[in-house]
Amino acid sequence: MLFNNYLTLLKNLQILRGCLAYLFFALFYPSAMAQDAPQARGLTPEEYKLAREATVGDLDNDTYIKIEDGQYVLDRYEMKPPYMITGDSGIKKRLDLYKLMERESMQELGLVVFFTNTENQETFNLVIPNFASSAEVWNMYFDDIHQHDREEQDVALKMSYILSKEMAYLVQKSSGADMSAMEPANSDYDFCFPATAQVTMHDGSIKSMMDVKIGDAVAAYQDGQRIITQVEGMTVHKKRSIALSKVMLMPEEVLTAAYAGTYQAPALELLATPNHPVLTDHGKKAIGQLKLGDRLFRWNPMTQTFEKFQVYFVKNHFDTTQEVYNLKTSQGTYLIQEMVVLEK
């Protein structure tokens, strides 16, 4: 019996190794090869131990947590909800995934899985190192898997399941397939702007989002035209930590002195929660899913037209805030920084 259990564990660990090799290549290799990115480094044994003892105060709501005096960050993986798995024991297990990042460089060092027994509410951490980590650190991980598998039934099997799911998701996503039907549900606060976001009013004046009132007339977009719409509702969410993505854009065409007198907009910055939708020249897209070269629409008050602005910088979870807002308009669109954004 013991021998059979040992063989089962070995088999599960082999599955884990295969899943992890692909998962971490997909997660970490692109960022390591990005232009001007610092050379990838592995998780150290000391950092592994730190991550193993890290805690999240509220797994339901905390998406971005600073640890070790802010030297490191835990960032909820892909903003996905937890996995809920019920095994042969009938006890539901909850698995929350967070990326572990060095805050200054934003290098991704590993993945922390918070494994919770929902019956006794006990939680332990499994720290999966990134691909650049040493054999010593990887052996620490597999030793932890082995130890917890003795204490908690089928830990290795459950880890194999979630990593296999994530591997399948990454393969599907990399194929260019439409993933909208497969994306996890998100909480309301995932679709909002910070309080200071600049809303374009009907007369071209600007108001901070927090100062806009129900009944106000604001500028909006419809079929390539600027229209006036009315604010029908305002949603405000307050949390201890809400992640914000940053996008920087420039006009699609670089204006030169030869175009004297033409309205020239400076580089534009947008801050919003990762899943807030904007309008691109290929349709609706979440801010957190924008890529370099994507084009959004911005109103030019001099030419009285919407012009294309091109994304040249994207950083998900660039900052955090504790209060975010979203407008509900009769048209379903409005302008932030003169840029077309959509309701959630």
Protein Blocks (a to p, Z undefined) as FASTA:
>chain_A
ZZmmmmmmmmmmmmmmmmmmmmmmmmmmmmmmpghiacdddddfklmmmmmmpccfblml
mmbdceehhlaccddehhiacdddddfkopacdddddddddfklopafbdcdddddfklo
pacddddddfkbcfklmmmmmmmmmmmmmmpghklmmmmmmmmmmmmmmmmmmnopafkl
mpccddfklmccdfklccddfkopacdfklpcehiacdddeehiacddddfbdcddddfb
dcddddddddfbacdfklghiacdddddddddfklccddfebccdfklpcehiacddddf
klopacddddfbdcehkbccfbdcddddfkopaceehiacddZZ
